[in-house]
Amino acid sequence: MSAPTAQTPTTFRLERPREGVVLLTLDRPEKYNAMTATMFAELETAARELDREEGLRVVIVTGAGKAFCAGYDLADAEKLAGLGALGMLDLQESAARALTGIRSLRVPVIAAVNGAAAGGGLALALAADIRLASPRAKFNAAFVKIGLSAGDLGTSWLLPRLVGPAAAAEFAYTAGMWDAARAEETGLVNRVVPEDELLPAALAMAEQICANSPGGVQLSKRALHANMEVTSYAAALELENRGQALLTRTSDMSEALEAFRAGRAPSFRGN
């Protein structure tokens, strides 16, 4: 069933395969789901609307057809030279807002990488909290081959935190292609699963997440994201302490304790 939005997007589909789970499928298969200015605007809007949606628990991002996302559409790229410096900055900031919107969703985001994830497509996969990949998945940061920098849409910040500085440097400077096995070995993806099991595996993980308290999951995500950006153990503890104190005031915490004492599964309501 399609998700209700203010305006139906043209570059991706929104579906609800399970209660509380949204599947966002990039839907330009003839272009390997390449990004355009329209896609950036639609992703930013969708992220804003989803983040306000009651009952949302997990978002899964994948691509239609053979690719996850091939990066910026080269047909659109021909127009870039005519934009001027400020016009190019507007486009870059629009792209950054789109990916920031996905990364900043209050609920976990799972990337189901079904094929090539290159350039901006790599950045989109990195923006997810968890990455599952099919054996056909390929990852590429070929920015330096076209005169650009791997400092694009958060790649230079997220990549070293996932694979380590040395592997990130090799990947960025050589513009090499990593297959699914190499991505799993370095920690770029959490797990490689058979192609026909990719979406079922993402949905199974989403259901595992949905079985836990919504507040606990959301504040866990907030703590993990925030503490990637602080350099102080004391600051990390301060944020964690506030989150735990808030969660002990929720009805879900009381329900979890009652369910434990009764030997049954808890029924969380998200408050």
Residue pairs with C-beta under 8 A, 6 or more apart in sequence:
1 15
1 16
2 8
2 13
2 14
2 15
3 14
3 15
3 16
3 22
3 50
5 14
5 45
5 46
5 49
6 45
6 49
7 45
9 42
9 45
9 46
10 38
10 42
11 26
11 27
11 28
11 36
11 38
11 39
11 42
11 43
12 24
12 25
12 26
12 27
12 39
12 42
12 43
12 46
13 23
13 24
13 25
13 27
13 64
14 22
14 23
14 24
14 46
15 22
15 23
15 25
16 22
16 23
17 23
17 203
18 203
18 206
18 207
18 210
19 55
19 210
20 55
20 56
20 57
20 58
20 210
21 57
21 58
21 59
21 60
21 203
21 206
21 207
21 210
22 50
22 56
22 58
22 59
22 60
23 59
23 60
23 62
23 199
24 46
24 59
24 60
24 61
24 62
25 61
25 62
25 63
25 64
26 33
26 39
26 61
26 62
26 63
26 64
26 68
26 69
27 33
27 64
28 34
28 36
28 39
28 64
28 73
29 63
29 64
29 65
29 66
29 67
30 65
31 70
31 73
31 75
32 63
32 65
32 66
32 67
32 69
32 70
32 115
32 116
33 63
33 64
33 65
33 67
33 68
33 69
33 70
33 121
34 69
34 70
34 71
34 72
34 73
34 74
34 121
35 69
35 71
35 72
35 73
35 95
35 120
35 121
36 72
36 73
36 76
37 76
37 91
37 94
39 98
40 91
40 94
40 95
40 97
40 98
41 94
41 98
43 98
43 99
43 101
43 102
44 94
44 97
44 98
44 101
46 101
47 98
47 101
47 102
47 104
47 105
48 101
50 56
50 59
50 105
51 101
51 104
51 105
51 106
55 270
56 106
56 107
57 107
57 206
57 209
57 210
57 214
57 217
58 107
58 108
58 109
58 110
58 206
58 209
58 210
59 102
59 105
59 107
59 108
59 109
59 110
60 109
60 110
60 111
60 112
60 199
60 202
60 203
60 206
61 102
61 109
61 110
61 111
61 112
61 124
61 128
62 68
62 111
62 112
62 113
62 114
62 198
62 199
62 202
63 69
63 113
63 114
63 115
63 121
65 115
66 114
66 115
66 116
66 136
67 114
67 115
67 116
67 117
67 121
68 111
68 113
68 114
68 115
68 116
68 117
68 121
68 124
68 125
68 137
69 116
69 117
69 118
69 120
69 121
69 124
69 125
70 116
70 118
70 119
70 121
71 118
71 119
71 120
71 121
71 122
72 119
72 120
80 88
80 91
83 90
83 91
95 120
95 153
96 153
96 154
99 120
99 123
99 124
99 127
99 153
99 154
100 127
100 154
102 109
102 124
102 127
102 128
103 109
103 127
103 128
103 154
103 225
104 225
106 218
106 221
106 222
107 217
107 218
107 221
108 129
108 130
108 209
108 217
108 221
109 127
109 128
109 129
109 130
110 128
110 129
110 130
110 131
110 132
110 202
110 205
110 206
111 124
111 125
111 127
111 128
111 130
111 131
111 132
112 132
112 198
112 199
112 201
112 202
113 125
113 131
113 132
113 133
113 134
113 137
113 139
113 189
114 134
114 136
114 137
114 195
114 198
115 134
115 136
115 137
115 138
116 137
116 138
116 139
116 140
117 124
117 125
117 137
117 138
117 139
117 140
118 138
118 139
118 140
118 141
118 142
119 140
119 141
119 142
119 143
119 152
120 152
120 153
122 139
122 140
122 141
122 155
123 152
123 153
123 154
123 155
123 158
124 153
125 131
125 139
126 154
126 155
126 158
126 159
126 162
127 153
127 154
127 158
129 221
129 224
130 190
130 205
131 183
131 188
131 189
131 190
132 189
132 190
132 191
132 192
132 193
132 198
132 201
132 202
132 205
133 180
133 183
133 184
133 189
133 191
133 192
133 193
133 198
134 180
134 192
134 193
134 194
134 195
134 198
135 180
135 181
135 192
135 194
135 195
136 180
136 195
137 179
137 180
137 183
137 189
137 192
138 177
138 178
138 179
138 180
139 177
139 178
139 183
139 188
140 175
140 176
140 177
140 178
141 150
141 155
141 159
141 171
141 172
141 175
142 175
143 149
143 150
143 152
143 172
143 175
144 150
144 172
144 173
144 175
145 175
149 156
150 156
150 159
150 172
155 172
156 168
156 172
159 168
159 171
159 172
159 188
160 168
160 169
161 228
162 168
162 186
162 187
162 188
163 171
163 186
163 187
163 188
164 186
164 187
167 186
170 176
171 178
178 186
178 188
180 189
180 192
181 192
182 188
183 189
183 192
184 190
184 191
184 192
191 201
193 201
209 217
211 265
212 268
213 247
213 250
213 252
213 253
213 256
213 266
213 268
213 270
214 252
214 268
214 270
215 246
215 247
215 250
215 252
215 270
215 271
216 247
216 252
219 243
219 246
219 247
220 243
222 239
222 243
223 236
223 239
223 240
223 243
226 239
227 235
227 236
227 239
227 240
230 236
230 239
247 253
250 271
251 269
251 271
252 266
252 268
252 269
252 270
252 271
255 266
255 267
255 268
255 269
256 266
256 268
258 266
259 265
259 266
259 267
260 266
